């Protein structure tokens, strides 16, 4: 059974940076795509970024995602944070069935409990 645990959420000022961690209970690097999602109050869950099982890092805009194979970890680095980035952030794992990943929620079988990120002055 794959279990995911997020950490690193915090209160940060606008313009700041934050690194979130997602640690899996078993080595997942070759079998699962990892996605980060966020849920803000009153809003739908939103996909942030995903990393396929065949990739070690990816970046999109202010967000960078990479793996630490030795630590069974996947890390989300967020920069230039804005108040609208405030949300509970979850990592999730989806069986790797292709060479690319998707942020389609139903594909993800395993979810962490989430970590709160608050961007405020």
C-alpha positions in Angstrom: 0.0 0.0 0.0 1.5 3.3 -1.1 1.1 6.1 1.5 2.0 9.7 0.8 2.8 12.3 3.4 3.1 16.0 2.6 5.0 18.6 4.7 6.4 22.1 4.4 3.3 24.1 4.4 3.6 27.5 6.1 2.5 31.1 6.3 4.6 33.1 3.9 4.6 36.7 2.7 3.6 37.6 -0.9 6.7 37.3 -3.1 8.2 34.6 -0.9 9.1 31.1 -1.7 8.2 27.7 -0.2 9.2 24.1 -0.7 6.7 21.4 -0.1 7.7 17.7 0.3 5.9 14.6 -0.5 7.3 11.4 0.9 6.1 7.9 -0.1 6.1 4.9 2.0 7.6 2.7 -0.7 9.9 3.5 -3.7 7.5 4.9 -6.3 9.8 6.5 -8.8 9.4 3.9 -11.6 5.8 2.9 -11.1 3.9 6.1 -10.4 3.4 9.6 -11.8 3.2 12.2 -9.0 0.9 15.1 -9.1 0.4 18.1 -6.9 -3.0 19.6 -6.5 -4.4 22.4 -4.4 -7.8 23.2 -2.9 -8.7 26.7 -1.8 -11.8 27.5 0.2 -14.8 28.0 -2.0 -12.9 26.8 -5.1 -12.6 23.6 -7.0 -9.5 21.4 -6.6 -6.8 22.5 -9.1 -3.9 20.6 -10.6 -0.6 22.4 -10.1 2.1 20.3 -11.7 2.8 16.6 -12.3 6.0 14.6 -12.8 6.0 11.4 -14.8 7.6 8.2 -13.6 10.2 8.6 -16.4 11.2 12.1 -15.5 13.3 13.4 -12.6 12.3 17.1 -12.8 9.9 19.5 -14.5 9.0 23.2 -14.3 6.1 25.4 -15.1 6.2 29.0 -14.4 6.7 29.7 -10.7 6.6 26.0 -9.8 9.4 23.4 -10.0 8.9 19.7 -9.3 11.7 17.1 -8.8 12.4 13.7 -7.3 14.9 12.6 -4.7 15.1 8.9 -5.5 17.2 8.1 -2.4 14.6 9.6 -0.1 11.4 8.5 -1.9 10.6 12.1 -2.1 9.0 14.5 -4.6 9.4 18.2 -3.9 7.4 21.2 -5.1 9.3 24.5 -5.1 7.1 27.5 -5.3 8.4 31.0 -5.9 7.0 34.5 -6.1 4.0 33.4 -4.1 0.7 35.3 -4.3 -2.3 35.4 -2.0 -4.2 33.4 -4.5 -1.8 30.6 -4.0 -3.3 30.1 -0.6 -4.7 26.6 -0.4 -4.3 23.1 1.0 -1.8 21.3 -1.2 -2.0 17.6 -1.8 0.4 15.2 -3.6 -1.0 12.2 -5.3 0.2 9.1 -7.2 -1.1 7.6 -10.4 0.1 4.4 -11.9 2.4 5.2 -14.8 0.7 3.8 -17.9 2.5 6.1 -20.4 5.6 8.2 -20.6 3.7 11.4 -19.7 1.7 12.5 -16.8 -1.7 14.1 -16.5 -3.4 16.2 -13.8 -6.7 14.3 -14.4 -7.8 13.6 -10.8 -9.5 10.2 -11.4 -6.2 8.8 -12.5 -4.7 9.3 -9.0 -5.3 6.4 -6.7 -3.3 7.6 -3.7 -3.5 10.9 -1.9 -1.7 12.5 1.0 -3.5 14.3 3.8 -2.5 17.8 2.6 -0.4 20.7 3.9 -1.7 24.2 4.3 0.0 27.1 2.5 -1.1 30.6 3.4 0.3 33.6 1.5 -0.4 36.8 3.4 1.2 39.9 4.6 
